[in-house]
Amino acid sequence: MTPGQSGKFKAVFHTRWLTFHGSVDALISNYSSLVSVFLEEKSGKSLSLHKPITCYKFLHVTHFLADVLLPLATLSKSFQTQDLDYTEVSALLHSAIQSIESAGKASSSNLGKFRKAAPEEPQVGKDGTETFEFQGHTIRDSAKQRKEAVSICESYVAGVVRSMHDRFADNDDAEVLTALGNFFNPTVPRSDKVSDVDVVSEYLGSVGSESAVDGLDLFLIYMHSLVDSGSKVVRSSRDAANIALKKRDLYPAAAESAERLLVSPVSTVDCERGFSKQNLIKTCLRSRMSVGRLDKLLRISLDSRTVDEFPFGKAFKQWASVKSRRILQ
């Protein structure tokens, strides 16, 4: 948001990180106007809201939250993408945690800018009160407020990081998915994948595949030969998994592993998006809509491609192959 630009106030929903970030960001950009409105109202409710937001602790914590909630909002958006696979989760999570732990320390951050505008230490005015001017308004200040603000921010960061670690804690499934991600990662040296091959082989054995170790080693030799030769075919884990699928007849164990890695659900965003679309389509005025019609409308609505991008030729071939048809030339 550019300087001097105001943002619309947003409601906060406890299940959505994006609303947290948007509401805090709007509060910061509209802070001066908000305080002025509360002062102009002169009502008891307005004055009761004016007092808690015109103190150092509130401004410190609010600007700090803006810095912390930004990487959380970015992480939330990343998990809402349709083509996300497990190989990207670890990097996204670690980068978000690093950004959260270093939030507010840079001078260009929201908290850094606020600290520049506020005095380094509480200043006692002529009337004996500790105040300072911020965006044209008088802000109450004290050493106690500053200490409490720092303590609140440290506790919040510790709680968020702990919650993220708990939610993405290692378990048997995570071990297998991590091994699969490392196995297909072309940037990980083949010599470092010995334990990953064992984990993947043991997992495949538990789901009915046998003698997987030799087949997995053969695929690794082939994949890293492509990488070492400078081939641009293998640039990511997804590329390697797709190669395994194309070479299924040669490397069946690797192809089985690739299928299980690519279809592993990372988030429930697709289900949530489907329910949201369903509620928009089947309203109280369309309660008698059949399941078949609802299914077709849902599929059209969830397909985000434009008309120009729709593969009409492929759709026609699919339609024509369903049964013997007489195609007029």
C-alpha positions as CSV (number, residue, x, y, z in Angstrom):
1,M,0.0,0.0,0.0
2,T,1.5,3.4,-1.0
3,P,2.0,6.2,1.6
4,G,-1.2,8.2,2.1
5,Q,-3.4,5.5,0.7
6,S,-6.2,4.3,2.9
7,G,-7.5,0.8,3.0
8,K,-11.1,-0.4,3.7
9,F,-11.7,-1.8,7.2
10,K,-12.3,-5.6,7.2
11,A,-14.0,-8.0,9.5
12,V,-11.9,-10.6,11.3
13,F,-12.7,-14.3,10.9
14,H,-10.8,-16.5,13.3
15,T,-10.5,-19.3,10.7
16,R,-8.8,-17.1,8.0
17,W,-5.3,-15.6,8.3
18,L,-6.0,-13.3,5.4
19,T,-8.7,-11.4,7.2
20,F,-6.4,-10.9,10.2
21,H,-3.7,-9.4,8.0
22,G,-6.1,-7.3,6.0
23,S,-7.9,-5.9,9.1
24,V,-4.6,-5.0,10.9
25,D,-3.1,-3.4,7.7
26,A,-6.3,-1.3,7.2
27,L,-6.1,-0.2,10.9
28,I,-2.6,1.0,10.5
29,S,-3.2,2.9,7.2
30,N,-6.4,4.5,8.6
31,Y,-5.2,5.1,12.1
32,S,-5.2,8.9,12.1
33,S,-8.6,9.1,10.6
34,L,-10.0,6.5,13.0
35,V,-8.8,8.4,16.1
36,S,-10.2,11.7,14.7
37,V,-13.6,10.1,14.2
38,F,-13.7,8.8,17.8
39,L,-12.8,12.2,19.1
40,E,-15.4,13.9,17.0
41,E,-18.2,11.6,18.1
42,K,-18.1,12.7,21.7
43,S,-20.2,9.7,22.8
44,G,-19.3,7.5,25.7
45,K,-18.7,4.5,23.4
46,S,-16.4,6.4,21.1
47,L,-14.4,7.8,23.9
48,S,-14.1,4.4,25.5
49,L,-12.7,3.1,22.2
50,H,-10.4,6.1,21.8
51,K,-8.5,5.6,25.0
52,P,-7.1,2.0,24.5
53,I,-5.9,2.8,20.9
54,T,-4.0,5.9,21.8
55,C,-1.3,4.3,23.9
56,Y,2.2,3.1,23.0
57,K,1.4,-0.5,23.8
58,F,-1.4,-0.7,21.3
59,L,0.6,0.9,18.5
60,H,3.6,-1.2,19.1
61,V,1.7,-4.5,19.2
62,T,-0.5,-3.5,16.1
63,H,2.5,-2.6,14.0
64,F,4.3,-5.8,15.1
65,L,1.2,-7.9,14.2
66,A,1.2,-6.4,10.7
67,D,4.8,-7.7,10.3
68,V,3.9,-11.2,11.7
69,L,0.6,-11.7,9.9
70,L,2.1,-10.9,6.4
71,P,4.2,-14.2,6.2
72,L,1.2,-16.1,7.7
73,A,-1.1,-14.6,5.0
74,T,1.5,-15.5,2.3
75,L,1.7,-19.1,3.7
76,S,-2.1,-19.3,3.7
77,K,-2.3,-18.2,0.1
78,S,0.4,-20.8,-0.8
79,F,-1.7,-23.6,0.7
80,Q,-4.7,-22.4,-1.4
81,T,-3.0,-23.1,-4.7
82,Q,-4.4,-26.0,-6.7
83,D,-1.0,-27.4,-7.9
84,L,0.7,-27.5,-4.5
85,D,2.4,-30.8,-3.6
86,Y,4.2,-32.1,-0.5
87,T,7.7,-31.3,-1.8
88,E,7.0,-27.6,-1.4
89,V,5.4,-27.7,2.1
90,S,8.7,-27.9,4.1
91,A,10.3,-25.0,2.3
92,L,7.1,-22.8,2.6
93,L,6.8,-23.7,6.3
94,H,10.4,-23.0,7.2
95,S,10.5,-19.7,5.3
96,A,7.4,-18.5,7.1
97,I,8.8,-19.4,10.5
98,Q,12.0,-17.6,9.7
99,S,10.1,-14.5,8.6
100,I,7.9,-14.6,11.8
101,E,10.9,-15.0,14.1
102,S,12.6,-12.0,12.5
103,A,9.4,-9.9,12.2
104,G,9.8,-6.2,13.3
105,K,13.6,-6.2,13.4
106,A,14.2,-4.5,10.1
107,S,14.0,-0.7,10.0
108,S,11.8,-0.9,6.9
109,S,9.2,-3.1,8.8
110,N,6.0,-1.6,10.1
111,L,7.3,-1.8,13.7
112,G,10.6,-0.3,12.6
113,K,8.9,2.7,11.1
114,F,6.8,3.2,14.2
115,R,9.9,3.1,16.4
116,K,11.4,5.8,14.3
117,A,8.4,8.0,14.7
118,A,8.2,7.4,18.5
119,P,10.8,8.6,21.0
120,E,13.4,6.1,22.1
121,E,12.5,6.6,25.7
122,P,9.3,7.9,27.4
123,Q,9.3,11.7,27.5
124,V,7.8,13.6,30.4
125,G,5.9,16.7,29.3
126,K,5.3,20.1,31.0
127,D,2.1,18.8,32.5
128,G,3.9,15.8,34.1
129,T,2.5,13.2,31.7
130,E,4.5,10.9,29.5
131,T,3.2,11.5,26.0
132,F,4.3,12.0,22.4
133,E,2.8,13.0,19.1
134,F,2.1,10.4,16.4
135,Q,0.3,11.3,13.2
136,G,-1.1,14.4,14.8
137,H,-2.5,12.7,17.9
138,T,-1.3,12.6,21.5
139,I,-0.2,9.1,22.5
140,R,0.2,8.0,26.1
141,D,3.5,6.4,26.9
142,S,5.4,4.8,29.8
143,A,8.2,2.3,30.5
144,K,5.7,-0.2,31.8
145,Q,3.8,-0.1,28.5
146,R,6.9,-0.6,26.5
147,K,8.0,-3.6,28.6
148,E,4.5,-5.2,28.3
149,A,4.4,-4.6,24.5
150,V,7.7,-6.4,24.0
151,S,6.6,-9.3,26.3
152,I,3.3,-9.6,24.4
153,C,5.0,-9.7,21.0
154,E,7.6,-12.3,22.2
155,S,4.8,-14.5,23.7
156,Y,2.8,-14.3,20.5
157,V,5.6,-15.3,18.2
158,A,6.6,-18.2,20.5
159,G,2.9,-19.4,20.5
160,V,2.5,-19.1,16.7
161,V,5.8,-20.9,16.0
162,R,5.0,-23.6,18.5
163,S,1.5,-24.1,17.0
164,M,3.0,-24.4,13.5
165,H,5.5,-27.0,14.7
166,D,2.7,-28.9,16.4
167,R,0.4,-28.8,13.4
168,F,3.1,-30.0,11.0
169,A,4.7,-32.4,13.5
170,D,6.7,-35.4,12.2
171,N,4.8,-38.7,12.1
172,D,4.9,-41.9,10.1
173,D,3.0,-40.3,7.1
174,A,5.3,-37.3,7.2
175,E,8.4,-39.5,7.2
176,V,7.2,-41.3,4.1
177,L,6.2,-38.2,2.3
178,T,9.5,-36.5,3.2
179,A,11.4,-39.5,1.9
180,L,9.3,-39.5,-1.3
181,G,10.1,-35.8,-1.8
182,N,13.8,-36.3,-1.3
183,F,13.8,-39.3,-3.6
184,F,12.4,-37.3,-6.5
185,N,14.3,-34.1,-5.7
186,P,17.0,-33.7,-8.4
187,T,19.0,-31.3,-6.3
188,V,19.6,-33.9,-3.6
189,P,22.7,-36.0,-4.3
190,R,22.1,-39.6,-5.0
191,S,24.5,-40.6,-2.2
192,D,22.3,-38.8,0.3
193,K,19.2,-40.8,-0.7
194,V,20.1,-44.2,0.8
195,S,17.9,-43.9,3.8
196,D,15.1,-42.3,1.7
197,V,15.1,-45.3,-0.6
198,D,14.8,-47.7,2.4
199,V,11.8,-45.8,3.7
200,V,10.1,-45.6,0.3
201,S,10.8,-49.3,-0.3
202,E,9.4,-50.3,3.1
203,Y,6.3,-48.2,2.5
204,L,5.7,-49.8,-0.9
205,G,6.1,-53.2,0.6
206,S,3.4,-52.3,3.1
207,V,0.9,-51.5,0.3
208,G,1.6,-54.7,-1.8
209,S,4.7,-53.9,-3.9
210,E,7.7,-56.2,-3.6
211,S,11.4,-56.0,-4.5
212,A,11.2,-52.2,-4.7
213,V,14.8,-51.3,-3.7
214,D,16.5,-52.4,-6.9
215,G,13.9,-50.7,-9.1
216,L,14.2,-47.5,-7.1
217,D,18.0,-47.5,-7.4
218,L,17.7,-48.1,-11.2
219,F,15.5,-45.1,-11.5
220,L,17.8,-42.9,-9.4
221,I,20.7,-43.8,-11.6
222,Y,18.7,-42.8,-14.7
223,M,17.3,-39.6,-13.2
224,H,20.7,-38.4,-11.9
225,S,22.3,-39.3,-15.3
226,L,19.9,-36.9,-16.9
227,V,20.7,-34.2,-14.3
228,D,24.5,-34.7,-14.6
229,S,24.3,-34.5,-18.4
230,G,22.7,-31.0,-18.1
231,S,19.3,-32.0,-19.3
232,K,16.6,-29.4,-18.7
233,V,13.9,-32.1,-18.6
234,V,14.5,-32.6,-14.8
235,R,14.3,-29.3,-13.0
236,S,12.0,-30.1,-10.0
237,S,10.6,-33.0,-8.1
238,R,7.4,-32.8,-10.1
239,D,9.5,-33.2,-13.4
240,A,11.2,-36.3,-11.9
241,A,7.9,-37.8,-10.8
242,N,6.4,-37.2,-14.3
243,I,9.3,-39.0,-15.9
244,A,8.8,-42.0,-13.6
245,L,5.2,-42.1,-14.7
246,K,6.2,-42.0,-18.4
247,K,8.7,-44.8,-17.8
248,R,6.3,-47.0,-15.8
249,D,7.2,-50.1,-17.9
250,L,10.8,-49.7,-17.0
251,Y,10.5,-48.4,-13.4
252,P,7.2,-49.6,-11.9
253,A,8.3,-49.0,-8.3
254,A,9.3,-45.4,-9.0
255,A,6.1,-44.8,-11.0
256,E,4.0,-46.2,-8.0
257,S,5.9,-43.8,-5.7
258,A,5.4,-40.9,-8.0
259,E,1.7,-41.5,-8.1
260,R,1.4,-41.6,-4.4
261,L,3.5,-38.4,-3.9
262,L,1.6,-36.4,-6.5
263,V,-1.9,-37.2,-5.2
264,S,-1.0,-36.8,-1.5
265,P,-3.4,-34.2,-0.1
266,V,-1.6,-31.2,1.3
267,S,-4.6,-29.2,2.4
268,T,-8.4,-29.3,2.3
269,V,-8.6,-26.2,0.1
270,D,-10.2,-28.0,-2.8
271,C,-13.0,-29.4,-0.6
272,E,-13.5,-26.0,1.0
273,R,-13.6,-24.3,-2.4
274,G,-16.2,-26.9,-3.6
275,F,-18.5,-26.3,-0.6
276,S,-18.3,-22.5,-1.1
277,K,-19.2,-22.8,-4.8
278,Q,-22.0,-25.2,-3.9
279,N,-23.5,-22.7,-1.4
280,L,-23.3,-20.0,-4.1
281,I,-25.0,-22.2,-6.7
282,K,-27.7,-24.1,-4.8
283,T,-29.4,-21.3,-2.9
284,C,-32.8,-21.4,-1.1
285,L,-34.4,-20.2,-4.4
286,R,-32.9,-23.2,-6.2
287,S,-33.4,-25.9,-3.6
288,R,-35.0,-28.3,-6.0
289,M,-32.0,-28.5,-8.3
290,S,-31.0,-32.1,-9.1
291,V,-27.7,-33.6,-8.0
292,G,-26.7,-34.1,-11.7
293,R,-27.4,-30.4,-12.6
294,L,-25.5,-29.3,-9.5
295,D,-22.6,-31.5,-10.3
296,K,-22.3,-30.0,-13.8
297,L,-22.6,-26.4,-12.6
298,L,-20.0,-27.1,-9.9
299,R,-17.5,-28.5,-12.4
300,I,-18.0,-25.4,-14.7
301,S,-17.6,-23.0,-11.8
302,L,-14.5,-24.7,-10.4
303,D,-12.8,-24.7,-13.8
304,S,-11.1,-21.4,-13.7
305,R,-10.0,-21.4,-17.4
306,T,-11.5,-18.9,-19.8
307,V,-13.4,-19.8,-22.9
308,D,-10.4,-19.2,-25.1
309,E,-8.3,-21.7,-23.0
310,F,-10.9,-24.5,-23.0
311,P,-9.7,-27.5,-25.0
312,F,-12.8,-27.8,-27.3
313,G,-10.9,-30.3,-29.6
314,K,-10.1,-32.6,-26.7
315,A,-13.7,-32.3,-25.4
316,F,-15.1,-33.2,-28.9
317,K,-12.9,-36.2,-29.2
318,Q,-14.0,-37.4,-25.7
319,W,-17.6,-36.9,-26.6
320,A,-17.3,-38.7,-30.0
321,S,-15.5,-41.7,-28.4
322,V,-18.2,-42.4,-25.9
323,K,-20.2,-44.3,-28.6
324,S,-20.4,-44.8,-32.3
325,R,-21.6,-41.5,-33.7
326,R,-22.2,-40.2,-37.2
327,I,-20.1,-37.1,-37.6
328,L,-21.4,-34.8,-40.3
329,Q,-18.6,-33.2,-42.3
